Amino acid sequence: MMRKSRGASTGHQPDQDSPSGWRLLKTKDFALLFAGQAISQIGDSLNKVALLWFVYTLTGSALKMTVVGLLQTLPPLLFGPLIGVYLDRWPKKPVMIAVDLLRTVLILLIPLLYACDALTLGRLYLLVFVTAVVSTIFGPALASSIPLIVPRSQFTAANALLQSTTNVGLLVGPAVSGVGIALIGAQNVLYVDAATFLVSVLCLMPIRMRESPELVAAQAQTQQVLQELRVGFRFVFLQHRTVFLLMVTAALFTLGSSAFVFLLPVVAKQLLRVGPVEMGWLWSALGVGMLAASVSLAWLKPGELRERLRMIAGSLAVAGLAVCGLGLVDLPIVSAALVVVIGGSTALFTPLVWAMLQELTPERLLGRVFTTFSTGGMSTAMAGMAGFGWAADSLGPLASLMGIGLTLLTTAAVAELFSRQQSAEAPTSSSPVPFLAR
């Protein structure tokens, strides 16, 4: 038996008409989820810096260090859709708890094996790969759990607040990791990282999720994995045109935004002609813009789908112009201001799109839809980094930067056309658009 409504209230939920999503932090369930994510995101940033430094110190090879990044990238591409099938069969809260417990153990094994002189490079790569496989499960599980915790009207705010924990992690984690590496060594920083995932488990345990036991039991009895994969792909690519158009928009966005982050050091050195200190300030400026946008989005009351698409179109148009403008200025202060604008404009995209997907997707398909989007996003991110990286080497960083700006402007145009189509097809009643598939 399906739940009566995703927005049904249990416990102390915020008023659905509240103009501010910040009131979500006054509810026990979301506050615990937010706190656990804030701590684990800082730990994740600790891990990225400390692990790379540890591998480089251990091997003295930059090439062997880059293998870590490759091993962390492959699992979403290889296993994403398959993970989505099983994620739709299992209750989300136990899955997230199990993932964080496994990450705690796997990360702990690295410094423990090192302390026992039993850490070979092969074992280290294996632990990194398995950790990445397990971590691939957590993001879609977290996104799928939002409709089980907060009312429908607060989906955008909830996603924005959770994204802000990632921004905080990116701002705080690397700095703390650097200090920790200098004081206690990279291997000991990994102990701290493992502890943050354990704290996340403790925050997840008391959370109540409005998950239908009957639906979970029915999904768990399904044995035809390939058939379930087809059902998920059919929903995204064939049955629900709105979801498919969101997929196209997300692919274009990731193509440009990931390339910009990847090429920021090249732009800083060759176009802006600044050193590593100024480069650090530019990274901070990007993070400040992203955090400010995430925090601000939680204050806004979400409008209809077409209004949110127009917000995406406007923000990405600003981002595209700012990226193009970055190649035409040579004043560090102006460059930093443009980077803040780019960070803030691009940070609006994910919370808005994730909220729309949570509204449009039946609960039984949430895992498959989010893993499909994650896999597509990872694929286009790699394509963007490779393609614009080649352009930077062959045509120059300015040409590559202009290409990224044009990609973001194209994404803005697609989102605007999409919003106009939604306006033309909008139902006359004020009720939500019904799902096309159940």
C-alpha positions in Angstrom: 0.0 0.0 0.0 1.4 3.3 -1.0 1.7 6.2 1.4 -1.1 8.8 1.1 1.2 11.6 0.3 4.9 12.4 0.2 4.1 15.6 2.0 2.3 13.9 4.8 3.5 15.1 8.2 5.0 13.0 10.9 6.5 14.4 14.1 7.3 18.0 14.1 7.5 19.1 10.5 7.8 22.7 9.4 4.8 24.6 8.1 4.6 23.7 4.3 3.7 27.4 3.6 6.8 28.7 5.4 8.7 31.1 3.2 12.0 30.0 4.7 13.5 26.5 4.4 15.8 27.3 7.3 12.9 26.2 9.6 13.8 22.7 8.5 16.8 22.9 10.8 14.3 23.2 13.7 13.0 19.7 13.0 14.7 16.8 14.6 15.0 14.5 11.6 16.4 17.0 9.1 18.6 18.7 11.7 20.3 15.4 12.4 20.7 14.6 8.7 22.2 18.1 8.1 24.6 17.8 11.1 25.8 14.4 10.0 26.4 15.6 6.5 28.2 18.7 7.6 30.7 16.6 9.6 31.1 13.9 7.1 31.6 16.4 4.2 34.4 18.0 6.1 35.8 14.5 6.6 35.5 13.7 2.9 37.5 16.8 2.1 40.1 15.8 4.7 40.3 12.4 3.0 40.8 13.8 -0.5 43.8 15.9 0.5 45.3 13.5 3.1 45.0 10.5 0.8 46.6 12.1 -2.2 49.4 13.4 0.0 49.8 10.1 1.7 50.1 8.2 -1.6 52.6 10.7 -3.0 54.7 10.5 0.1 54.5 6.7 0.0 55.4 6.3 -3.7 57.1 9.6 -4.7 55.2 9.3 -8.0 52.7 11.8 -9.4 51.4 9.2 -11.8 50.7 6.7 -9.0 49.0 9.5 -7.2 46.6 10.2 -10.1 45.6 6.5 -10.1 43.7 7.3 -6.9 41.6 9.8 -8.7 40.9 7.3 -11.5 39.9 4.6 -9.0 37.5 7.1 -7.3 35.9 8.0 -10.7 35.3 4.6 -12.2 32.7 3.1 -9.8 29.8 5.6 -10.7 30.4 4.9 -14.3 30.6 1.1 -13.9 28.0 0.4 -11.3 25.8 3.5 -11.0 22.6 2.1 -12.8 23.0 -1.3 -11.2 23.3 0.3 -7.7 20.1 2.2 -8.4 18.1 -1.0 -8.9 19.1 -2.4 -5.5 18.8 1.0 -3.9 15.1 1.0 -4.9 14.7 -2.4 -3.3 16.2 -1.5 0.1 15.1 1.0 2.8 17.2 4.1 2.5 18.1 4.7 6.2 19.8 1.3 6.8 21.6 1.7 3.5 23.1 5.0 4.5 24.1 3.7 7.9 25.7 0.6 6.4 27.6 2.7 3.8 29.0 5.1 6.5 30.0 2.1 8.7 31.8 0.5 5.8 33.6 3.7 4.9 34.6 4.0 8.6 36.2 0.6 8.5 37.8 0.9 5.0 39.4 4.2 5.8 40.6 3.0 9.2 42.3 0.1 7.5 44.7 2.3 5.5 46.6 3.8 8.5 46.3 0.6 10.5 47.9 -1.5 7.8 50.5 1.2 7.4 51.3 1.1 11.1 51.7 -2.7 10.8 54.0 -2.4 7.7 51.4 -4.4 5.8 50.2 -1.7 3.4 51.3 -2.4 -0.1 50.4 -0.2 -3.1 48.0 -2.9 -4.4 46.2 -3.1 -1.1 45.9 0.7 -0.9 44.5 0.9 -4.4 42.0 -1.9 -3.5 40.8 -0.1 -0.4 40.4 3.2 -2.4 38.4 1.4 -5.1 36.1 -0.4 -2.6 35.6 2.8 -0.7 34.6 4.6 -3.9 32.2 1.8 -4.8 30.5 2.1 -1.4 30.5 5.9 -1.6 28.7 5.7 -5.0 25.7 4.4 -3.1 25.4 7.2 -0.6 24.7 10.2 -2.8 21.6 8.7 -4.6 20.4 7.2 -1.3 20.6 10.6 0.4 18.8 12.3 -2.5 16.1 9.5 -2.5 15.6 10.0 1.3 14.7 13.7 1.1 11.0 13.0 0.1 10.8 10.6 3.1 11.8 13.3 5.6 10.6 16.7 4.5 7.4 18.0 2.9 7.1 18.5 -0.8 7.1 22.3 -0.6 10.6 22.2 1.1 12.4 19.9 -1.3 14.4 22.8 -2.9 15.4 24.2 0.5 16.4 20.8 1.8 18.7 20.2 -1.2 20.1 23.6 -0.9 20.9 23.2 2.8 22.6 19.8 2.1 24.6 21.3 -0.7 25.8 24.0 1.7 27.4 21.2 3.8 29.4 20.2 0.7 30.5 23.9 0.3 31.5 24.1 3.9 33.5 20.9 3.6 35.3 22.3 0.6 36.2 25.5 2.5 37.1 23.9 5.8 38.4 20.4 5.0 41.5 21.2 2.9 42.7 23.8 5.3 42.2 21.5 8.3 43.8 18.6 6.4 46.8 20.7 5.6 47.4 21.7 9.2 46.7 18.1 10.3 49.2 16.7 7.8 51.9 19.1 9.1 51.2 18.3 12.8 50.4 14.6 12.9 51.0 13.2 9.5 48.7 12.2 6.6 48.1 8.7 7.9 46.8 10.0 11.2 44.5 12.5 9.5 42.8 9.5 8.0 41.8 8.4 11.5 40.0 11.7 11.9 38.3 11.2 8.5 37.1 7.8 9.6 35.7 9.3 12.8 33.6 11.8 10.9 31.8 9.0 9.1 31.1 7.3 12.4 29.6 10.6 13.7 27.4 10.6 10.6 26.1 7.1 11.6 25.2 8.3 15.0 23.3 11.2 13.5 21.4 8.9 11.1 20.3 6.3 13.6 17.5 8.4 15.3 16.1 9.8 12.1 12.6 8.7 11.1 11.8 8.2 7.4 8.3 7.8 6.0 9.2 4.8 4.0 6.4 2.4 3.0 7.4 -1.1 4.4 5.0 -2.7 1.9 6.6 -1.0 -1.1 10.1 -1.9 0.1 9.0 -5.6 0.6 7.4 -5.7 -2.9 10.5 -4.2 -4.5 12.8 -6.6 -2.7 11.0 -9.6 -4.1 11.8 -8.5 -7.7 14.5 -10.7 -9.1 14.9 -9.5 -12.7 17.6 -7.0 -12.4 17.9 -6.2 -16.2 14.2 -5.7 -16.4 14.3 -3.2 -13.5 17.2 -1.4 -15.2 15.1 -1.1 -18.3 12.2 0.3 -16.3 14.4 3.0 -14.9 15.9 3.9 -18.2 12.5 3.9 -19.9 11.2 6.3 -17.3 14.1 8.7 -17.7 14.5 8.6 -21.5 11.1 7.6 -22.9 8.2 7.9 -20.5 8.7 11.2 -18.8 9.7 14.0 -21.2 10.3 16.5 -18.4 12.7 14.2 -16.7 14.5 13.5 -20.0 14.8 17.3 -20.7 16.2 17.8 -17.2 18.8 15.0 -18.0 19.8 16.9 -21.2 20.1 20.2 -19.3 22.1 18.6 -16.5 24.5 17.0 -19.0 25.2 20.3 -20.7 25.6 22.0 -17.3 28.1 19.4 -16.1 30.0 19.5 -19.4 30.8 23.2 -18.8 30.9 23.5 -15.0 33.2 20.6 -14.4 35.6 21.8 -17.1 35.8 25.3 -15.5 36.8 23.9 -12.1 39.3 21.6 -13.7 40.9 24.4 -15.7 40.8 27.1 -13.0 44.6 26.6 -12.2 45.4 26.9 -15.9 43.3 30.1 -16.2 44.9 31.6 -13.1 48.5 30.9 -14.2 48.3 31.6 -17.9 45.5 34.2 -18.3 45.4 36.0 -15.0 49.2 35.5 -14.4 48.9 34.9 -10.6 50.9 32.7 -8.3 49.8 29.9 -5.9 48.7 32.3 -3.2 46.3 34.2 -5.4 45.2 30.8 -6.9 44.2 29.8 -3.4 42.1 32.9 -3.0 40.4 32.2 -6.3 39.4 28.7 -5.0 38.1 30.3 -1.9 36.2 32.8 -3.9 34.5 30.0 -5.8 33.6 28.3 -2.6 32.3 31.5 -1.0 30.0 32.1 -4.0 28.7 28.5 -3.9 28.0 28.6 -0.2 26.3 32.0 -0.4 24.0 30.7 -3.2 23.1 27.5 -1.3 22.3 29.4 1.9 20.3 32.0 0.0 18.3 29.4 -1.9 17.0 28.0 1.4 15.3 31.3 2.1 13.3 31.3 -1.1 9.8 29.8 -1.5 9.9 27.5 -4.5 7.7 28.4 -7.4 6.2 26.2 -10.1 8.5 24.1 -12.2 8.6 26.6 -15.1 9.6 29.4 -12.7 12.4 27.3 -11.3 13.6 26.5 -14.9 13.7 30.3 -15.6 15.7 30.8 -12.4 18.2 28.1 -13.7 18.3 29.8 -17.2 18.9 33.2 -15.6 21.7 32.0 -13.3 23.5 30.1 -16.0 23.3 33.0 -18.4 25.0 35.1 -15.7 27.6 32.3 -15.1 28.3 32.0 -18.8 28.9 35.7 -19.2 31.1 35.8 -16.1 33.2 32.9 -17.4 33.7 34.7 -20.8 34.4 38.0 -18.9 37.1 36.2 -16.8 39.2 35.9 -19.9 39.0 39.6 -20.7 40.1 41.1 -17.4 43.5 41.2 -15.7 42.7 42.8 -12.4 42.9 40.3 -9.5 40.0 41.9 -7.6 37.7 41.9 -10.6 38.7 38.3 -11.4 37.9 37.2 -7.8 34.6 38.9 -8.0 33.7 37.2 -11.3 34.7 33.8 -9.7 32.4 34.5 -6.8 29.6 35.2 -9.3 30.4 32.0 -11.2 30.3 29.9 -8.0 27.0 31.4 -6.9 25.3 31.2 -10.3 26.3 27.5 -10.8 25.5 26.5 -7.3 21.8 27.1 -7.8 21.5 24.3 -10.4 21.8 21.1 -8.5 19.3 21.9 -5.6 16.7 23.1 -8.1 17.0 20.1 -10.4 17.2 17.6 -7.6 14.0 19.0 -6.1 12.2 18.7 -9.4 13.3 15.1 -9.8 12.1 14.3 -6.3 8.7 15.8 -7.1 8.4 14.1 -10.5 9.7 10.6 -9.7 7.7 7.9 -8.0 9.2 6.7 -4.8 9.8 3.2 -6.3 12.1 4.7 -9.0 14.1 7.3 -7.0 17.2 5.3 -6.7 17.4 4.4 -10.4 16.7 8.0 -11.5 19.3 9.5 -9.3 22.0 7.0 -10.1 21.2 7.5 -13.8 21.7 11.2 -13.4 24.9 10.7 -11.4 26.3 8.3 -14.1 25.4 10.7 -16.9 26.9 13.6 -14.9 30.2 11.8 -14.3 30.4 10.8 -18.0 29.8 14.4 -19.2 32.2 15.7 -16.6 35.0 13.5 -17.9 34.1 14.5 -21.4 34.2 18.2 -20.5 37.5 18.0 -18.7 39.1 16.0 -21.5 37.6 18.1 -24.3 38.2 21.6 -22.9 41.6 20.4 -21.5 42.6 19.5 -25.1 41.3 22.9 -26.3 43.4 24.7 -23.7 46.6 22.9 -24.8 45.9 23.2 -28.6 44.0 26.5 -28.9 45.0 28.2 -25.7 43.2 28.7 -22.4 41.3 31.8 -23.6 39.6 29.7 -26.4 38.8 27.0 -23.9 37.4 29.5 -21.4 35.2 31.0 -24.0 34.0 27.5 -25.0 33.0 26.8 -21.4 31.2 30.1 -21.2 29.3 29.4 -24.5 28.4 25.9 -23.1 26.8 27.5 -20.0 25.0 30.0 -22.2 23.7 27.2 -24.3 22.5 25.4 -21.2 20.7 28.6 -20.1 19.0 28.8 -23.6 17.9 25.2 -23.3 16.5 25.8 -19.8 14.6 28.9 -21.1 13.1 27.0 -24.0 12.2 24.2 -21.6 10.4 26.7 -19.3 8.4 28.2 -22.2 7.3 24.7 -23.2 6.2 24.1 -19.6 4.3 27.4 -19.7 2.5 26.3 -22.9 1.6 22.9 -21.5 0.8 24.0 -17.9 -2.6 22.6 -16.7 -5.3 25.1 -16.0 -5.8 23.9 -12.4 -3.5 24.7 -9.6 -3.0 21.0 -8.7 0.4 19.4 -9.3 1.2 17.8 -12.7 0.4 14.0 -12.3 3.2 11.5 -12.7 3.3 9.9 -16.1 4.4 6.6 -14.6 3.7 4.9 -11.3 
